[in-house]
């Protein structure tokens, strides 16, 4: 908090003193006032809800797809070796560069931004899940097999608890990635709804940088709060395990 206060104070001083052009970089007092005003703006709230709902759908899709594929690849070594070149080709592709293709195929609606955000968000969950299978204590698995534990019981009592901390860490990482891609797609693809579209339409077109930065504050605050919520859930439900995970 002290670091944040010092940063805002320096920013305010630079904008007020003329060190930077206040038209390009308005002082934080103006930006925060604009942010407070946006919370009472019906159009902004509609766009914010649209972005947050798309974000929720993205996280659910990424968690389901990433966990399922990660379990499959982590369990079947030949399949993991065969698909490794494809995964390594797709993984580093910049999602923003795929926006024109997504818009061409899916249009500029919610389908395009959710598809792109899901594509970008799947990877941390997939790799964390895949690596987590290799971190499970082999002694636990061998003990369960010695006692002839049913397969369903083995999965529910040993495998899923063992990979859960890694999967939730992957979801936390994916949450930030998904939000960035969603807002970027709304901004660049000409979407008709969403925070990115609102910032472009109401901010950039009229050169109102206070609106642009107020929208940025909203996105950053939303990401921060969701990360805190996921971290609290991880500590509460998985307090018996290390909260780290492979990336």
C-alpha positions as a printed Julia matrix, in Angstrom:
247×3 Matrix{Float64}:
   0.0     0.0     0.0
   2.88    2.36    0.77
   4.39    1.65   -2.64
   1.05    2.27   -4.34
   0.58    5.54   -2.46
   4.08    6.7    -3.44
   3.44    5.79   -7.08
   0.16    7.74   -7.15
   1.81   10.73   -5.46
   4.61   10.81   -8.04
   2.1    10.44  -10.85
  -0.01   13.3    -9.46
   3.03   15.53   -9.06
   4.28   14.81  -12.58
   0.88   15.57  -14.13
   0.25   18.72  -12.08
   3.73   20.15  -12.58
   3.59   19.86  -16.36
   6.39   17.3   -16.48
   4.03   15.19  -18.57
   1.14   16.39  -20.7
  -2.04   16.02  -18.56
  -4.04   15.46  -21.76
  -1.98   12.34  -22.47
  -1.55   11.25  -18.84
  -4.21   12.82  -16.58
  -3.46   12.97  -12.82
  -4.7    10.02  -10.74
  -7.13   12.24   -8.84
  -8.96   12.9   -12.13
  -8.75    9.26  -13.2
 -10.11    7.96   -9.89
 -12.91   10.53   -9.97
 -13.8     9.39  -13.48
 -13.67    5.77  -12.3
 -16.14    6.55   -9.51
 -18.38    8.25  -12.04
 -18.3     5.21  -14.34
 -19.76    3.08  -11.56
 -22.95    5.11  -11.94
 -22.93    5.02  -15.75
 -25.57    2.56  -17.01
 -23.8     2.03  -20.34
 -20.48    1.26  -18.67
 -22.12   -1.12  -16.2
 -23.76   -2.97  -19.08
 -20.42   -3.33  -20.82
 -18.7    -4.34  -17.57
 -21.27   -7.08  -16.93
 -20.81   -8.35  -20.51
 -17.06   -8.57  -20.05
 -17.31  -10.25  -16.64
 -19.82  -12.82  -17.91
 -17.58  -13.61  -20.9
 -14.67  -13.9   -18.45
 -16.58  -16.41  -16.32
 -17.48  -18.49  -19.38
 -13.85  -18.37  -20.49
 -12.56  -19.63  -17.12
 -15.1   -22.46  -17.01
 -14.24  -23.56  -20.56
 -10.5   -23.27  -20.0
 -10.67  -25.19  -16.71
 -12.7   -28.0   -18.24
 -10.67  -28.3   -21.44
  -7.26  -27.8   -19.83
  -7.88  -30.26  -16.99
  -9.32  -32.96  -19.27
  -6.51  -32.74  -21.86
  -3.88  -32.44  -19.12
  -5.13  -35.61  -17.42
  -5.18  -37.45  -20.74
  -1.7   -36.38  -21.81
  -0.26  -36.85  -18.34
  -1.63  -40.38  -18.11
  -0.8   -41.65  -21.61
   2.88  -41.13  -22.38
   2.77  -42.22  -26.08
  -0.05  -39.74  -26.73
   1.9   -36.99  -24.97
   4.96  -37.65  -27.16
   2.9   -37.7   -30.36
   1.06  -34.46  -29.59
   4.08  -32.58  -28.17
   5.09  -30.96  -31.52
   1.54  -29.7   -32.1
   1.28  -28.3   -28.58
   4.67  -26.63  -28.77
   3.64  -25.04  -32.07
   0.31  -23.71  -30.81
   1.39  -22.65  -27.32
   3.61  -19.65  -28.23
   1.21  -18.22  -30.84
   0.33  -14.64  -29.82
  -3.41  -14.57  -29.31
  -3.73  -10.96  -30.45
  -2.35  -11.96  -33.85
  -5.24  -14.42  -34.21
  -7.91  -11.71  -33.81
  -8.35  -11.08  -37.58
  -8.76  -14.81  -38.22
 -11.24  -15.2   -35.35
 -13.28  -12.2   -36.53
 -13.3   -13.54  -40.09
 -14.51  -16.97  -38.99
 -16.67  -16.16  -35.96
 -17.56  -12.49  -36.41
 -16.95   -9.72  -33.9
 -19.42  -10.93  -31.28
 -18.95  -12.78  -28.03
 -18.0   -16.03  -29.76
 -14.75  -14.62  -31.12
 -13.5   -13.07  -27.9
 -14.47  -16.08  -25.76
 -12.79  -18.46  -28.2
  -9.56  -16.45  -28.25
  -9.54  -15.96  -24.48
 -10.16  -19.67  -23.9
  -7.35  -20.58  -26.3
  -4.94  -18.34  -24.39
  -6.16  -19.47  -20.95
  -6.03  -23.22  -21.53
  -2.25  -23.56  -21.5
  -1.4   -22.84  -17.83
  -4.14  -25.23  -16.69
  -3.19  -27.92  -19.19
   0.52  -27.91  -18.33
  -0.06  -27.63  -14.59
  -2.42  -30.61  -14.72
  -0.06  -32.64  -16.86
   2.95  -31.94  -14.65
   0.91  -32.51  -11.49
   0.36  -36.15  -12.41
   4.11  -36.65  -12.3
   4.31  -35.08   -8.82
   1.89  -37.49   -7.16
   3.6   -39.6    -4.5
   4.2   -43.0    -6.1
   4.06  -44.58   -2.67
   0.44  -43.52   -2.29
  -0.46  -45.0    -5.66
   1.36  -48.25   -4.92
  -0.31  -48.52   -1.51
  -3.73  -47.98   -3.05
  -3.06  -50.65   -5.66
  -1.81  -53.12   -3.04
  -5.11  -52.74   -1.21
  -6.93  -53.23   -4.52
  -8.57  -49.83   -4.35
 -11.2   -49.42   -7.09
 -10.21  -47.15   -9.95
 -12.9   -44.58   -9.17
 -11.81  -44.49   -5.53
  -8.16  -44.14   -6.58
  -8.99  -41.17   -8.77
 -11.19  -39.47   -6.18
  -9.04  -40.1    -3.11
  -5.48  -39.92   -4.47
  -5.16  -38.44   -7.96
  -7.62  -35.53   -7.82
  -6.47  -34.28   -4.37
  -2.88  -34.59   -5.58
  -3.36  -32.44   -8.68
  -5.88  -29.97   -7.2
  -3.31  -27.39   -5.95
  -1.62  -27.35   -9.36
  -4.9   -27.04  -11.25
  -6.12  -24.16   -9.08
  -2.79  -22.39   -9.52
  -3.22  -22.78  -13.28
  -6.72  -21.32  -13.06
  -5.36  -18.31  -11.15
  -2.8   -17.7   -13.88
  -5.39  -18.22  -16.6
  -7.79  -15.73  -15.01
  -5.46  -12.82  -15.68
  -4.58  -14.02  -19.17
  -8.22  -14.49  -20.1
  -9.22  -11.02  -18.92
  -6.4    -9.38  -20.88
  -7.32  -11.21  -24.08
 -11.03  -10.46  -23.68
 -10.54   -6.72  -23.25
  -7.91   -6.61  -26.02
 -10.26   -8.37  -28.43
 -13.12   -6.04  -27.53
 -10.82   -3.08  -28.14
  -9.2    -4.26  -31.37
 -11.97   -6.26  -33.03
 -14.67   -3.6   -32.94
 -16.95   -5.48  -30.6
 -20.27   -3.78  -29.86
 -20.22   -4.47  -26.12
 -17.65   -4.85  -23.36
 -15.19   -2.75  -21.39
 -12.69   -2.76  -24.27
 -15.3    -1.42  -26.67
 -16.43    1.19  -24.13
 -12.87    2.44  -23.64
 -12.32    2.64  -27.39
 -15.65    4.27  -28.18
 -15.9     6.72  -25.27
 -12.23    7.29  -24.59
  -9.94    6.92  -27.57
 -12.3     8.39  -30.16
 -12.7    11.6   -28.16
  -9.11   11.57  -26.81
 -10.44   11.33  -23.23
  -7.53    9.56  -21.6
  -9.16    9.81  -18.19
 -11.89    7.46  -19.45
  -9.31    5.1   -20.92
  -7.34    4.97  -17.67
 -10.52    4.67  -15.58
 -11.48    1.62  -17.65
  -7.97    0.27  -17.08
  -8.4     0.73  -13.33
 -11.64   -1.26  -13.46
 -10.04   -4.12  -15.36
  -7.02   -4.19  -13.06
  -9.18   -4.08   -9.94
 -11.42   -6.88  -11.23
  -8.42   -9.07  -11.97
  -6.87   -8.32   -8.6
 -10.05   -9.16   -6.66
 -10.63  -12.41   -8.55
  -7.03  -13.45   -7.95
  -7.47  -12.73   -4.23
 -10.67  -14.79   -4.18
  -9.02  -17.75   -5.91
  -6.0   -17.53   -3.61
  -8.27  -17.47   -0.55
 -10.16  -20.51   -1.87
  -6.88  -22.3    -2.47
  -5.7   -21.64    1.06
  -9.05  -22.58    2.59
  -9.8   -25.75    0.66
  -6.24  -26.89   -0.08
  -4.46  -25.66    3.01
  -2.96  -29.1     3.52
  -0.98  -28.8     0.28
   1.62  -26.42   -1.08
  -0.05  -23.6    -2.99
   2.57  -23.59   -5.72
   2.35  -25.3    -9.08
   4.3   -25.88  -12.23
   3.96  -23.31  -14.98
